[in-house]
Amino acid sequence: MSFYPKTLWGQLVSLLLLALIISQLIALAIFADTRRIYETNLSEEQLISRIVIAAKQIKNSDRRFAPRILRDASNRNVRLTLARRVPPMPDNMPTYSANLQTKILAELTDVTKVVNVTSFAPNAPQHLAFWRDRRPDKIHVNVKLSPNTWLVADYFQKKPVNGWISPLLVTMLLMVISIILVVSLVVRRLTKPLGELAKAAYNLGHGQDVGELHEVGTEDVRNVIRSFNQMNKKIKRFVDDRTKMLAAISHDLRTPITSLRLRAEFIEDKDMQGKILATLEEMQMMTEAALKFAKDSHSKETTKNIDLASLLETLASDYKDMGKSVSLIDDADVAQIILPLRVQSIKRAIRNLIDNGLKYGGEVTMRFALNKPENHAEIYICDNGKGIDENEFEQVFEPFFRLEKSRNKDTGGVGLGLSIARNIIAAHGGEVNLHNVKTDGKTNGFEVQIILPL
């Protein structure tokens, strides 16, 4: 499963938020390190200042004031006391202790020359420079004021105050909200014309009439819309010209066919006359079929949402009323399927396929199913005929092609039924697939699969 967003809005928001988080984390690390250095220097200066002031005041004043001086110089992090002896203390940060000792001695040159400093940090590996530069958790300073008097200073590192994090988080939250709002407005403005273009392309692919789209949006989007409009015009012009040409040719053939039929009536050879009239009749049927095909192709039927089960039930009922053996297998487990269809066109396509099955099989069974993963509906029209040679599956869709060898010598048609059916289904964005039904290796039926997108 991929968590990468697929929409333009999702990708822009994700990338901007990722960049924001990375930049904020880097800024946070820099700020935290700067704050740590500042607090370390400040605490160290305060410790030295308190030790120096207390040592000088005790050295130069009456010893009776020593407790008060120590109390005033102490706080919650630094505790100052007087001692006669000082025991040795553990020191695992000697470098820091030596540097601090030098700084304190520099401030107390007129008071003492003996200062002991020990520093302690838990689990401080001395071989790492990072830990050697780290501020110790405890500092113990002994300042010798007299042979039997030591000023003892104990420093305890206080827990860092993290109150500064809350304003930073609030700032980040406000920035995230602002980015989402701004990106949403910009992306909506950018993708609205793209959405209309996608819808128009979808409708065009399903055979619907698509008007000219308004050229709006950025220059790149306007160029795409302009190209689509030009393509749509060329397609319409090509289809209209082809259909009009076919209709004109078929219409113009009526006159010479009628003239030839009249002349054939004067042929004395009855056998020859019958053959010529049969040929002219076949030509007349082909001409009428071509005219009807051109007329249907040029029709502007409206697309409506249709319940597939009701459509197929109506067709099956119509054939039963005519005494035809056509049945619909209604699966109660199949959910209701609503499809965008041009009703009369799709009925004609399915009727052509049913008629074909009745002609060569005698009985036709229909069923339908919903293919959710592929987002389409499937219609199956099955007959009990002898099937078709698989090498001719594609040829049967060619105009005026008749299967006189593989199924039945007397087709009773002109070879446009399957061609018209596939054109109509393709105009709905679907496809037609053919299959021979076999049992134990023997063909005992034929199946037509219609796939229509939801």
Stockholm file with secondary structure:
# STOCKHOLM 1.0

chainA/1-454         MSFYPKTLWGQLVSLLLLALIISQLIALAIFADTRRIYETNLSEEQLISRIVIAAKQIKNSDRRFAPRILRDASNRNVRLTLARRVPPMPDNMPTYSANLQTKILAELTDVTKVVNVTSFAPNAPQHLAFWRDRRPDKIHVNVKLSPNTWLVADYFQKKPVNGWISPLLVTMLLMVISIILVVSLVVRRLTKPLGELAKAAYNLGHGQDVGELHEVGTEDVRNVIRSFNQMNKKIKRFVDDRTKMLAAISHDLRTPITSLRLRAEFIEDKDMQGKILATLEEMQMMTEAALKFAKDSHSKETTKNIDLASLLETLASDYKDMGKSVSLIDDADVAQIILPLRVQSIKRAIRNLIDNGLKYGGEVTMRFALNKPENHAEIYICDNGKGIDENEFEQVFEPFFRLEKSRNKDTGGVGLGLSIARNIIAAHGGEVNLHNVKTDGKTNGFEVQIILPL
#=GR chainA/1-454 SS CCCSCCSHHHHHHHHHHHHHHHHHHHHHHHHHHHHHHHHHHHHHHHHHHHHHHHHHHHHHSCGGGHHHHHHHHCCSSEEEEEESCCCCCCCSCHHHHHHHHHHHHHHCTTTCSCEEEEEECTTCCTTCHHHHTSCCSEEEEEEEEETTEEEEEEEECCCCCCTTHHHHHHHHHHHHHHHHHHHHHHHHHHHHHHHHHHHHHHHHHTTCCCCCCCCCSSHHHHHHHHHHHHHHHHHHHHHHHHHHHHHHHHHHHHHHHHHHHHHHTTCSCHHHHHHHHHHHHHHHHHHHHHHHHHHHHTCCCCCEEEEHHHHHHHHHHHHHHTTCCEEEECCTTSCCCEEEECHHHHHHHHHHHHHHHHHHTSCEEEEEEEETTTTEEEEEEEECSCCCCGGGTTGGGSTTCCCTTTTCSCCCSCSCHHHHHHHHHHHTTCEEEEEEEEETTEEEEEEEEEEEEC
#=GC SS_cons         CCCSCCSHHHHHHHHHHHHHHHHHHHHHHHHHHHHHHHHHHHHHHHHHHHHHHHHHHHHHSCGGGHHHHHHHHCCSSEEEEEESCCCCCCCSCHHHHHHHHHHHHHHCTTTCSCEEEEEECTTCCTTCHHHHTSCCSEEEEEEEEETTEEEEEEEECCCCCCTTHHHHHHHHHHHHHHHHHHHHHHHHHHHHHHHHHHHHHHHHHTTCCCCCCCCCSSHHHHHHHHHHHHHHHHHHHHHHHHHHHHHHHHHHHHHHHHHHHHHHTTCSCHHHHHHHHHHHHHHHHHHHHHHHHHHHHTCCCCCEEEEHHHHHHHHHHHHHHTTCCEEEECCTTSCCCEEEECHHHHHHHHHHHHHHHHHHTSCEEEEEEEETTTTEEEEEEEECSCCCCGGGTTGGGSTTCCCTTTTCSCCCSCSCHHHHHHHHHHHTTCEEEEEEEEETTEEEEEEEEEEEEC
//
